[in-house]
Amino acid sequence: MVRCRDSPKTGGEKMRRTIAYWLVSVVMVLTACGPAATEATNAPSTTVAEQEPATTVPPATTAPPTTLAPTTTTTEAGVSLASRMFLVPFQITGESNWTLYEQGDFLAEITSEGSGDDGERDKIYFTTLQPDGAGFLDVVSTSPHLEAGDVTAAEVGGIPAEKIDVRLLPGLNPQATGCGGGSGACLVLALDTTTSTGLVLREGMGYRAWVVPVGDNPVTIVAESQEARIGEWASKVEQALPDLTWQG
């Protein structure tokens, strides 16, 4: 059998067929993908709401550097004062005009309101600060700026303690002690540099100190008054110390 070959196609005919082929392909693609493409194009835009930044609640702050102790009660024996902020909490009963202030972990102060002359009220300091990192008794016994008595035995709150009488030598140059005020020279015995809380001995004032080893925190208790009154004031403090109780 004789097979006849198709006659050769002209260039214009080939071009028309090529164009028709591509048109058909495009229609098929649009038919298959058109709805999905249209939906993707017309889909409503989604706006992601900005999240509020997380709010960090700051930790509760401690009480101000000097605050009246909240636990003050009056009894038949006098006023009972209990510390809460001081590193080694304590409770002591004193006269009705005693007021307890706490100046942070390292220092608590009892003021005898209305006592003394020229605004110099009798005070009692409780501190756990150690002068220059050394023991309180060693420092006051060897300081060239202090006149110190002998160390004697005592008892504070049921714990054997040691006590000593000291005063700042008169006539010192504040430049020598590194501390001065309106009444003359002074001496900073112990200072917490972070809070600037410290224990300062002043010219013209007398001091009796008790050092009590309460656990791992030696507590120094210092009675302060004008030199002419320190004997009387220290005796009052000494009467209250045996009944002092340690709460920690």
C-alpha positions, 0 to 999 in steps of 0.5 A, a space after each residue: 500500500 502506498 502511503 501519501 505524505 502530507 504536503 509540507 506546511 507553510 511558515 504561516 500555518 505553523 505560526 498559527 498553530 503555535 499561537 493556538 496551542 499556547 492560547 489553549 494552554 493558558 485557558 486550561 491553566 486559568 480554568 484549573 487555578 483561577 478560583 484558588 488564585 482569585 480566592 487567595 487574591 481576594 482573601 481578607 487581609 489579617 491584621 495581627 494585633 500588637 501584643 501589649 508588652 509584658 508588664 513586670 511588677 517590681 518587687 515590694 520595696 522595703 520600708 524607708 531607711 528610717 521608719 517607726 517600728 510598727 510593734 510598740 505596745 504599752 504594758 505595766 512595766 513600760 513600753 515594749 518595743 519589737 524590731 522587725 527590720 533589724 537583721 537580728 530581731 529583738 524585743 526590749 521593754 523600756 520607759 514610756 518615752 522610748 521610741 524605736 526606729 529602724 534604719 535597715 538591716 544594720 542599725 536600729 535606734 531607740 530614742 528617749 524622747 525629751 531627755 538631754 539638753 540642747 536637743 541631745 536626746 539619750 539613745 541606744 543603737 543596735 548594729 551588726 556592722 563591724 568597724 573595718 571588718 574587725 571586732 568592735 572591742 578590738 577597734 575601740 581598745 586600740 584607736 588613737 582617737 578614743 579613750 576606752 575603759 576596761 572590758 568587763 563581763 555582762 549579760 544581754 538577753 540571756 547571752 554572755 556579753 562584754 561591755 566597755 565605756 568609750 569616748 572620743 578624745 577632746 580637742 581632736 582635729 576633724 581632719 585627723 578623724 576624717 569626720 567633723 560636725 557642728 560640735 567638733 570632731 567625730 569618728 565613724 566606727 562602722 559604715 555600710 557603704 551601700 546605704 551610708 548607714 553607720 555608727 558615729 561617735 561624737 565629741 562631747 558624748 559618752 558611750 557604753 557598748 555591749 557586744 553580744 555574740 548572737 549566732 553568726 551575727 555579733 550585735 553591738 549595743 551602744 548607749 549614747 548620752 552627753 558626757 555628764 549624763 552617760 552614767 545615769 543613762 547607761 544604768 537605765 539601759 543596763 537594767 533593761 538588757 537582761 530581759 531583752 529577748 532575741 526573736 530570730 
